[in-house]
Amino acid sequence: MIEIGAIPVFVAVAESGGFAAAARRLGITKSAVSKRIGALEAHLGTQLFHRSTRSISLTEAGEIYLTHAIQALGSAQEAEDAVAAVQGHPVGHLKISAPMSFGRLHIAPMLTEFLTTYPDITLDLTMDDRVVDLVDAGLDMAVRAGTLPDSAMIARRLAPIHSVLVAAPDYLLQRGNPQQPEDLLTHNCLHYAYSRDPMEWVLHGPHGELRVRTKGTLRINNSETLCAALLDGLGIGRLPTFVAGTYLATGDLVRVLPEYAFAEQALYAVFPERRHMPMKVRAFVDFLAERIGKDRPFWDTEARLDA
């Protein structure tokens, strides 16, 4: 009997580089992974992995089997997508990754409505500001912000992303309101750690591009925590409007140097290339795009960017 059920386990081990990593990816125990691989090797009558105490690697037979196993998984996915299309409505388990702050602020509040609208979909949402490989992580899609690296992924632009310099009114009352970008050099500037160059702010103003290498007492890898420090009056920081918009609307934060802007970026839905986009993925992407506001997301309206 063909060990069909072992194929995704084998591929996960080969792509993850280990039994433990494959177990985390598949959501099963390491011992279950080991048993599946052992049964597959016994069925084939050959060893698929070289094992040592520190690492594993594919044997020659394993390399050959992997090529066909990946094709088999692709065909199985195509079969699932075809069945979903025949049924005429989205079904299946949807695995998504999203940035932490955007996911908590804007995706999480939509989940109940989405799952009520599509009761035949189950959803697994992972929120992490690090960029993960969709295939290695077994994800159907990811929501990503910023500039996308070149890759084999398909991307759909959902909305523009604007960033602004902000501070609490109390901070500016005590330290003064910068009138020129150079004035930032005398202020406590707080930084987002995952920026390409977190200490340098590239501003576009009336006289073109200016680069200011700022310094301060805090650098952090989460925008909401950075926002909390700014609300407490610790300094001046750069925030995306999808985080800052609500606080700009209430006056808890105010814009600094509003005549200067950061380069526009974008929010994307990213997914592996397939012959047909699965209906469950299309349903979520369309749902998200409709509620964000596309070319004019609601958080830019809150931030009064045109003001």
C-alpha positions in Angstrom: 0.0 0.0 0.0 1.3 3.4 -0.9 2.3 5.6 2.1 0.5 8.7 0.8 0.0 10.1 4.3 3.7 10.1 4.9 4.5 12.3 1.9 3.7 15.7 3.5 5.7 14.6 6.6 8.7 13.6 4.4 8.6 16.9 2.5 8.4 18.9 5.8 11.4 17.1 7.2 13.4 17.6 4.0 12.5 21.3 3.8 12.8 22.1 7.5 16.1 20.2 7.9 15.0 18.2 10.9 12.3 16.2 12.7 11.7 18.7 15.4 11.3 21.6 12.9 9.0 19.5 10.8 6.9 18.6 13.9 6.5 22.3 14.7 5.5 23.1 11.1 2.9 20.3 11.0 1.6 20.7 14.5 2.4 17.1 15.6 4.9 15.5 17.9 8.5 14.7 17.0 7.9 11.0 17.7 4.9 11.0 15.3 7.2 12.5 12.6 9.9 9.9 13.3 7.4 7.0 13.1 6.0 8.2 9.8 9.4 8.5 8.2 10.4 5.1 9.6 7.3 3.5 8.1 7.9 5.2 4.8 11.5 4.0 4.7 10.4 0.5 5.6 7.8 0.6 2.9 10.3 1.8 0.2 13.0 -0.6 1.5 15.6 2.2 1.6 16.9 5.0 3.8 15.8 8.5 2.8 17.9 10.4 5.3 21.4 10.3 6.7 21.0 10.9 10.4 23.6 12.2 12.9 23.3 13.6 16.4 23.4 17.1 15.1 21.8 17.1 11.6 20.1 15.1 8.9 20.5 15.2 5.2 18.9 13.4 2.2 20.3 10.3 0.8 20.5 9.8 -3.0 17.2 7.9 -2.8 15.8 10.7 -0.7 16.7 13.4 -3.2 14.9 11.4 -6.0 11.9 10.8 -3.8 11.7 14.5 -2.8 11.3 15.6 -6.4 8.3 13.4 -6.9 6.9 14.0 -3.5 6.8 17.8 -4.0 5.0 17.2 -7.3 2.5 14.9 -5.6 1.8 17.6 -2.9 1.3 20.2 -5.6 -1.2 17.9 -7.4 -3.0 17.2 -4.2 -3.4 20.9 -3.6 -4.6 21.5 -7.1 -7.2 18.7 -6.5 -8.4 20.4 -3.3 -8.7 23.7 -5.1 -10.6 22.1 -8.0 -13.1 20.5 -5.6 -13.6 23.8 -3.8 -14.3 25.4 -7.1 -16.9 22.8 -8.0 -18.6 23.3 -4.6 -19.0 27.0 -5.5 -17.9 28.4 -2.1 -14.7 28.6 -0.1 -13.8 25.7 2.1 -10.8 24.3 3.9 -8.1 25.3 6.5 -6.5 28.7 5.8 -3.1 29.4 7.3 -2.1 33.1 7.4 0.9 35.1 8.7 0.6 38.9 9.4 2.7 41.6 11.1 2.1 41.7 14.8 0.7 45.3 15.1 -1.3 45.2 11.9 -2.7 41.8 12.7 -3.8 42.8 16.2 -5.2 46.2 15.3 -6.8 45.5 11.9 -7.1 41.8 11.1 -8.1 40.4 14.5 -11.3 42.6 14.7 -12.4 41.2 11.3 -12.0 37.5 12.1 -15.5 36.9 13.6 -17.2 38.4 10.6 -15.1 36.6 8.2 -15.6 33.2 9.8 -19.3 33.8 10.1 -19.5 34.7 6.5 -17.5 31.7 5.4 -18.5 28.9 7.9 -16.7 26.2 6.0 -13.3 27.8 6.5 -11.1 27.3 9.5 -8.3 29.7 10.1 -4.9 29.7 11.6 -3.4 33.2 12.1 0.3 33.6 13.1 1.3 37.2 14.0 5.1 37.9 13.7 7.0 40.9 12.5 9.7 38.7 11.0 9.4 37.7 7.4 9.0 33.9 7.1 9.2 31.6 4.1 5.6 30.7 3.2 6.4 27.3 1.8 8.7 26.3 4.6 6.1 27.4 7.2 3.3 25.7 5.4 1.3 29.0 5.0 -1.3 29.7 2.4 -0.7 33.4 2.4 0.9 36.3 4.3 0.0 40.0 4.8 3.2 42.0 4.5 4.0 45.7 4.8 6.8 47.7 3.2 8.9 46.9 0.2 8.8 43.3 -1.1 12.0 41.5 -1.9 12.2 39.8 -5.3 10.7 36.3 -5.0 8.6 33.7 -6.6 5.6 34.7 -4.6 2.5 36.4 -6.1 1.6 39.7 -4.5 -1.6 41.7 -4.5 -1.4 45.3 -3.4 -4.1 46.0 -0.7 -3.5 49.6 0.3 -0.8 52.3 0.6 1.2 52.6 3.8 2.2 56.1 5.0 4.5 56.8 8.0 4.6 60.0 10.0 6.7 61.6 12.7 4.7 61.9 15.9 5.1 62.9 19.5 2.9 63.5 22.6 1.9 67.1 23.1 3.5 67.1 26.6 6.9 66.1 25.1 6.8 68.9 22.6 5.7 71.4 25.3 8.8 70.5 27.3 11.4 70.0 24.6 10.1 72.3 21.8 8.6 71.5 18.4 11.2 70.9 15.7 10.9 73.4 12.8 13.5 71.8 10.5 14.7 68.2 10.1 18.1 69.2 11.6 16.3 70.1 14.8 15.7 66.3 15.4 19.3 65.9 16.3 18.7 67.6 19.6 15.6 65.4 20.4 15.2 61.9 21.9 14.2 59.9 18.7 12.7 56.5 19.2 13.3 53.8 16.5 11.6 50.7 15.1 14.2 48.0 15.0 13.1 46.1 11.9 13.5 49.2 9.6 16.1 48.8 6.9 18.2 51.4 8.7 16.4 52.2 11.9 18.6 55.1 13.0 18.3 57.1 9.7 15.1 58.9 8.7 14.8 59.8 5.0 12.4 62.7 4.7 11.0 64.3 1.5 10.2 68.0 1.8 10.0 71.3 -0.1 13.7 71.2 -1.0 13.9 67.5 -1.9 15.2 64.5 0.1 16.9 64.9 3.4 18.6 62.2 5.5 18.8 62.6 9.2 20.7 60.2 11.4 18.9 60.4 14.7 19.6 59.0 18.1 17.6 58.2 21.2 17.1 56.0 24.2 14.8 53.3 22.8 14.9 51.0 19.8 12.2 48.3 19.7 10.8 45.7 17.3 7.1 46.3 17.8 5.2 49.4 16.6 2.5 49.3 19.2 5.1 49.2 22.0 6.9 52.1 20.3 3.6 53.9 20.1 3.0 53.4 23.9 6.4 55.0 24.6 5.5 57.9 22.4 2.1 58.4 24.1 4.0 58.4 27.5 6.0 61.4 26.2 9.4 59.7 25.9 10.3 61.2 22.5 9.7 61.6 18.8 9.2 58.5 16.6 8.1 57.3 13.2 4.9 55.3 13.1 2.7 53.9 10.3 -0.6 55.6 10.2 -2.3 52.3 10.7 -0.9 52.5 14.2 -0.9 56.2 14.8 -4.2 57.2 13.1 -6.5 56.7 16.1 -4.2 58.7 18.4 -3.8 61.5 15.9 -7.6 61.8 15.6 -7.9 62.1 19.4 -5.0 64.5 19.8 -3.0 62.1 22.1 -0.3 62.3 19.4 0.5 65.2 17.1 2.5 65.2 13.9 6.0 66.6 13.9 7.3 68.3 10.7 4.1 67.7 8.9 5.4 69.3 5.7 8.0 66.5 5.4 6.9 63.0 4.3 8.4 59.5 4.3 8.3 57.5 1.0 5.1 55.7 0.5 5.1 51.9 0.9 2.3 49.4 0.6 0.4 46.6 2.2 0.4 43.3 0.3 -1.2 40.0 0.3 1.4 37.5 -0.7 0.9 33.8 -1.6 2.8 31.0 -3.4 2.4 30.8 -7.2 -0.3 28.3 -8.2 -2.2 27.5 -11.4 -5.4 28.6 -9.6 -5.7 30.7 -6.5 -7.5 28.7 -3.9 -11.0 30.1 -3.2 -10.3 30.3 0.5 -7.3 32.6 -0.1 -9.2 34.7 -2.6 -12.1 35.0 -0.2 -9.9 36.3 2.6 -7.9 38.7 0.4 -11.1 40.2 -1.1 -12.6 40.5 2.4 -9.6 42.3 3.7 -9.3 44.7 0.8 -13.0 45.7 1.0 -12.7 46.6 4.6 -9.4 48.4 4.5 -10.4 51.0 2.0 -7.9 50.2 -0.8 -6.5 53.5 -2.1 -7.7 55.5 0.9 -7.5 53.3 4.0 -9.6 54.4 6.9 -6.5 54.9 9.1 -5.2 57.6 6.7 -8.6 59.4 7.1 -8.2 59.2 10.9 -4.6 60.6 10.6 -6.0 63.5 8.4 -3.0 63.2 6.0 -4.6 65.7 3.7 -4.8 68.3 6.4 
